[in-house]
């Protein structure tokens, strides 16, 4: 696989290429910063978006091209915007909409229209991988501080101490909690697995393999049960779409459960014990969320204001001052906040990324695009599973990473479209 192919574009005397290069540099910095801080990445992102729009309006190097299956995303954006006018805090809802869903759409279009050559896509991917390496290194340093992490566990109530008295640490690195870190790791594992499997150069394959092993180890140390189950979705995807022999990995699960009795196994088996407070909480939240959807089917309770509406539907947590920011399920949270039409549009846009990635994997002729297509497909499968019991896309960092990676994957399909038009 040739990752070092050069751009064949010459320099433009009009300065359009220079402007595009400025946009790309800012974009690469943004992609690197996405998992490191939930606010810092706006610093390079906002000027990148502004330069991109100016370049497009002046008919520079950048042209505006809508991605395939863009319509569901547009419906969701409109529904989320309109839902703000029925929320308990319209100003907050609209501001949140501008900084999150609108920015997700702009970043998606920015990547899809600007990152065009294979060399540019490689650089964007390396920016993602560099950010992943930093989160892994920081995560291990953080995990080594046992006292500090134990304090975080107690303060954030990330585990039931009565149910898991020996579980004192859960890795979360630069993300806000272990479940979000688990979701981020699943995305990077999906992409990197595809490239590791398909890479031919031994040196690069070894580097990818080492990073992939570190990501998997971090995933184990998050003790995120939803992320562990979602990892099985990646294995299933590899079994169905890459090599059926990956299905043999499922045979390892009963072996591990039979012979290893550490905290990882205890944590995993607690999903099925019926005595877990976090599972009970999720069922209670889902009951409240269904009531929200039933009473607000068209526009929901307002984008980003689930936490304001929840007290009116609090059937479980009676303690005052406890904030519940989301429904712990993407499939319920979206229709609750933006209504059933908007929620269905979002889910359609979400799974469309998997469908488009699958088509790219099936029909691309170059190895890079096929790897991106397979990785994008695995990513959607993994996040689709973890989002059943947790709304990980509530996180800005996780959402920006997902939509950015999806745009990078889908952009690989433009060559297929061009060939079909010839």
N, C-alpha and C positions, 0 to 999 in steps of 0.2 A: 504494500500500500504506500503510495507516494504522498507523504504529508508535506513535502517541501516544494511542491510545484509553484512556479513563479507566475505572477500576474502578467498577462500579455498586454495590458492596457498601457498605452503611452501617457506621457504627461500632457495635460491640457494647458494651452497657453492662456485660456480664459480664466483659469483659477478654479474651475469647477471641481477638478480632481483634488486640488489642494483642500477645498472646502469639504469634500467627501472624506478625505483622509483625517481631517480634524474631527469629523463626526465619528469615524471609526475608532480613533484613539480614545475619545470620550466614552464611546460605547464599550470598548474593551475594559476600561477602568471600572465602568459601571458593573459589568458582568463579574469582575473580580470581587467587587465590594458587596455584591448582593447578599451573600450569606454571612458577612462579617459584622454588619450593623444595619438595623432596620431603618435608619434615617440617612446615614452618611452617603449612600449611593445616589441620593437625590442631587448631590452637589455636581457630579459630572453628568447625571442623566438629564437634568433640566436644560442646560445649555446644548446638549446633544440633540434633544428634541427641537429646540428653537432653531439651531443651525440647519437641521434636517428640513424643517418646514420652510425656512427662508430659501434654502437651496432648491427645494421643489418648486416654490412659487416663482423663482427666477429662472426656472427651466435649466438648472445646472446638471451635474452628473446624476443626481438622484431623481428618479421618476416614481410616481405614485402608482403602485399596482396592488389591487386588492387580492388577498390570498383566497384560495378556494374555500368554499363553505363558510364565508364570512357572515352570511345573513343571520344565523342564530346568535352570534356574538353581538351584532348590531341590535337585535331585538332585546337581548339581555341588558345592554347598556341603556336603551331607552326605558325599559321597565324599571331598572334600578334608579334612574334619574327621577322618573315620575313618582316612584315610591317615597322619595324624600319629602314630597309635599303632604303626605299623610302620616309621617312619623311624628313622634312626640317632640323631636328637636329637628326642625327642617334645616336650619343652618348647619348643624353638625353633620346631618346626613348628606347634604349636598357637597359640603367640603370634603367629607370622607370619600364620596363618589368621585370627586375630581382628582384626589390624590391616589386613589386605588384603582377602581375599574377603568376609569378613563385613561389613567397612566398605563395600565396593563395593555390596553388596546393600542396606545401610541407606541409603546415599546415593541409590541408584536409587529406593528406595521413598520417601525423603524428598522428592525432586524430583517424582516422579510424583504424590504425594498432596498436596503443599503448594503447588507452583507451578501454580495453576489458571487464573487469568484471563490473557487475552492480554497485558495490561500487565505482569503478573508474569513471563511468559515472555520478553517483550522485555527487561526489566531483567536477567534471567538471561543472555540472549544477549549483551547489552552488557557484562556482567561478563566473559564469556569473551573478547569482542573486546578489552576493555581489557587483559586479561592478555596477549593475543597481541601487541598493540602494544608493550607493555613488553619482551617477549622479542625482538621484531624490533629495537627500538632498541638494546637491550643487545647483541644479536648483532652489529650493525654496529660498535659501539664495540669489541667484543672482536675482531672480524675486522681492525680497523685496527691492532691491536697485533701486528704480524707476528712479532716476536721471542718474545713470550709464547706465541703460538699455535703457533709452530714447536716450542717446548719441550714444550707439551702433546702435540703430535703424536708426538714422540719418546718421551715418557714413557708414553703410553697405547697406543703401537703401533697407531694408527688407520690406518696406511697402510704399505705395503712400500716403503722408501726406494730399494731397488734397482730395483723395478718402476716407481715413480713418483718419480724424483729431483727433479722440478720442483714437485711438489705439497707445499707447505709449510704450507698452512692449510686447515682444515675448520671451518666454523661449527657450534657446538653451543649457544651462548647459555646459558640457564639450565638446560637439560637436561643429562644426564650424559654424553652422547656424541653425535656427529653423526647416527647412525642413529636414536636416540630423538628428537632434535630434528626429523629428517625425518618421523618418524611423527606427531609432534604437528602439524607444519605441514600434513601431508596431511589431518588431521581438520579443521583450521581452514579450509584451502582448500576442502574439500568443502562445508562449511556456507556459507562466504562466497560461493562461486561461485553457489550456488543463489539466494542473496538478491540478488547483483549482477545476475544475469540477469533476475530477476523484478521487481526494483524499478522503480517508475514515476517517482518523484520524482527529478529530475535531480541535485539537490544531494547527496541521500543515495546515489544510484547512483554518483556521482563519488567520494565518500568511500570507499564499499565497494570501488570499483575500484582506488583508490590503495593501500588496505591489502592487497588481493588481489595486486597487482603486487609489493609488498614481500615478501609471504609466498612468492611464487613465486621471487623473486630469492634469498631466504634458502635455499629448497629447493635451488636450483642450487649454492649455495655450501657446502652440507653435503657435497657430493660423495658422497652416499649413493646408490649404484647401485640398491639395492632401492627407495628412495623414488622415484627417477626412473621406474623401471618401473611402480611403483604409480600414479604420476601418469597413466600411460597408461590405467589402469583407470578413473580419473575421466573421462577423455575418452571412453572406451568407454561408460561409464554415461550420459554426456550424449548420446552418439550414439544409444543404444538407447532412452532414456526421455525425452529432451527435444527434440533437434533433430538429424536425421541429418546435417546439414551439418558438425557437429563432427567427423565422421569424416575430413573433409579435412585436419584437423590432422596426421593420421598421415603424410600425404604430405610434411610438412616434415622428418620425421626423416631420410630419405636425403639430402635437400638439405643439411641441417646437417652430416651426417657427411661429405658430399663436399667441402664448401667450408670448413669450420671444423676446425682441427686443434689446438685448445688442450687443456688438461688435462681439461676436462669430457668431450670426445669420447674422449680416451685412457682415462679412467676408465671410461666406459660400454663401450667396445669390449673392455676387459679381461675383461668377463664371459664373453666368447666365445673368449678366447684359449687357455684351458686351461693358462695359466701363472701363475695367481694363487694366492697362499698362503692368502688368506682363504676362497676357494672350496674349496680342498683341505681346509682345516680343517673347514669345515662338513660335507663328505662324511664325514670321519672321525668327527665328533661324532654325526652321524646314525647311523652304524654302531654306535657305542657305545650310543646311545639306544634303537635297536631291540633291542639285547641286553637292556637294562633292561626294556623292555616285555615281551619274551618271558619273562623270569624272574619278573616281578611284574605279571601281567596284571590282577589284580583290584583291588588298592589302590595299585599303584605303589610307588615308593621313598619316598614321603612328601612332602606338600605343602611346597614351598619348600626342600627339601633335596637338590635335584639335585647341588649342588656337593659334598655329602658322599658321595653314591653314586658320582659319576663316577670317582674314583680306582680303584674296583674294576673299571671297564670301560674303562680308559684304554688304547686300542690305538694311540694316535698321539703324544700329548704325553708324553714320558718325563721331562721336567724336573720335579723336585720343587718344591713350593711354588706351582705354577701353579694358580689356581682357575678352574674353568669353572662359571659360575653357572646356565647354562641351555643348551638344546640348539640354540639359534639356529634354531628352527622351532617355532611355536606348535602345529602339527599333530602334532609328535612329543613336545614337552615336556610337554603336558598329560596324555596317557595315561601317560607315563613317571612323572610325579609322583603322579597320583591314580588310576591304573588306567584300563583301557580304558572301562568304563562311565562313570566320571566324566569322562574326556576327551571322549567322545562327547557327554555332556550339556553340557559347556562349549561345544563347537563348535556344538551345536544352539542354545544360548542366544545365542551370538555372532551367528550368521547369522539368528536370529529377529529381531534388531534391524533388519536390512536388509529382511526381509519385511514387518515392521510399518510401517517407514518407507515402503516402496513402496505399501502399501495407503493410508496417509495421503495420500501424494502423488496417488494416483489418485482418491480419493473425497472429499477435503476440499473445502469450498466457499470458504473464505477463503484469501487469498494467503499470509498468514504461515504457516499450517499446511502449505500445499502446498510452500512453500520449505523448511521444516524437514523435511518428508518426503523431498524430493529430496536435500537435503543429507545426511540420515541414510543414505539408500541409497548415495550416492557414498562416504560415509565407510566403510561396511562393506566395500564393494568394494575400496577402496584398502588398508585394513588387512588384508583377507583376502589380498591379493597380497603385501604386504611381509612378512607373517607366515610366508610359505613359507620364506624364507631368513633370518629373524631373529625372535626372540621379543620384540617390542617391548612387549607387554603385561606383560612381567616388571617393567617400570618402574612404580612407584607412580603417578607423575605422569601417565604416558601412560594407564594403566588407569583412574584416577579421571576423567581427561578423557573417555575413551571412554564409560564407563558413565554419566557425568553428561550428556554430550551425547545419548546414546541415550535416557536417561530423558526429557530435555526434548523430543526428537523424538516419542517414543511418547506422551507426555502430550497431544500435539496430537490424538491419535486418540480422546480421551474424548468430544469433541463428536460425532464420527461415531457412536460407540456409543450416545450419548444419543438421537440422531435416529432410529437404528434401533429403539430401544425404544419410541418414541412411537406 
